[in-house]
């Protein structure tokens, strides 16, 4: 790996984790990084930024309402993923699938 490059999949103490614990820890770090980028960039990340760029090229800019709706959908999806992660942890804790 080149100097200064970070391995996205490396998690502290990952060698001590079960596959399920590693997956949950990796998912948590990915979500935290996405949320940090979203806060830093004022809510515009990923597909939203790409869409805004393409719209600017075609002079088809979206309204602020459309942007806010896209941000709300992203936040709802993030919350849904957190809930699913919590449900999976509860199932793991109880030993059910």
C-alpha positions in Angstrom: 0.0 0.0 0.0 1.3 3.5 -0.8 2.5 5.8 1.9 -0.4 7.8 3.4 -3.0 5.3 2.1 -5.5 4.0 4.6 -7.1 0.6 4.5 -10.9 1.1 4.8 -11.4 -2.4 6.0 -8.8 -2.3 8.9 -10.5 -1.9 12.2 -8.7 -1.8 15.6 -8.7 -5.3 17.2 -10.3 -6.9 14.2 -8.1 -10.0 14.6 -9.9 -10.6 17.9 -13.4 -10.3 16.4 -15.8 -13.0 15.1 -16.9 -12.5 11.5 -20.2 -11.1 12.7 -18.6 -8.7 15.1 -16.2 -7.5 12.3 -19.1 -7.0 9.9 -21.0 -4.9 12.5 -18.0 -2.9 13.4 -17.2 -2.3 9.7 -20.8 -1.2 9.0 -20.7 1.1 12.0 -17.4 2.8 10.8 -18.8 3.2 7.3 -22.0 4.9 8.5 -20.0 7.2 10.9 -17.7 8.3 8.0 -20.7 8.9 5.8 -22.4 11.0 8.5 -19.2 13.0 9.1 -18.9 13.7 5.4 -22.5 14.7 5.2 -22.2 17.2 8.1 -18.9 18.6 6.7 -20.4 19.2 3.3 -23.7 20.6 4.4 -25.8 17.5 3.6 -24.6 17.0 0.1 -22.6 13.8 -0.5 -22.6 10.9 -2.9 -25.3 10.8 -5.5 -26.7 14.2 -4.4 -23.4 15.8 -5.4 -23.2 13.9 -8.7 -26.8 14.8 -9.5 -26.2 18.5 -8.7 -23.1 18.5 -10.9 -24.9 16.9 -13.9 -27.8 19.3 -13.4 -25.4 22.3 -13.5 -24.0 21.0 -16.9 -27.5 20.7 -18.4 -28.9 23.9 -16.9 -31.5 21.8 -15.2 -30.8 22.8 -11.6 -33.0 21.3 -9.0 -35.0 23.4 -6.6 -34.0 23.7 -2.9 -37.2 21.6 -2.1 -35.9 18.8 -4.3 -32.5 19.0 -2.6 -34.1 19.0 0.9 -36.2 16.0 -0.1 -33.2 14.1 -1.3 -31.4 14.9 2.0 -34.4 13.7 4.0 -34.5 10.4 2.0 -30.8 9.9 2.7 -31.3 10.6 6.5 -34.3 8.2 6.5 -32.2 5.5 4.8 -29.4 6.0 7.3 -31.8 5.6 10.2 -33.3 2.5 8.6 -29.9 0.9 8.3 -29.1 1.7 11.9 -32.4 0.1 13.0 -31.6 -3.0 10.9 -28.2 -3.2 12.4 -29.8 -2.9 15.9 -32.2 -5.7 15.1 -29.4 -7.9 13.8 -27.5 -7.4 17.0 -30.6 -8.3 19.1 -31.0 -11.5 17.0 -27.3 -12.3 17.5 -27.6 -11.7 21.2 -30.6 -14.0 21.4 -29.1 -16.6 19.0 -31.9 -16.3 16.5 -31.9 -15.7 12.8 
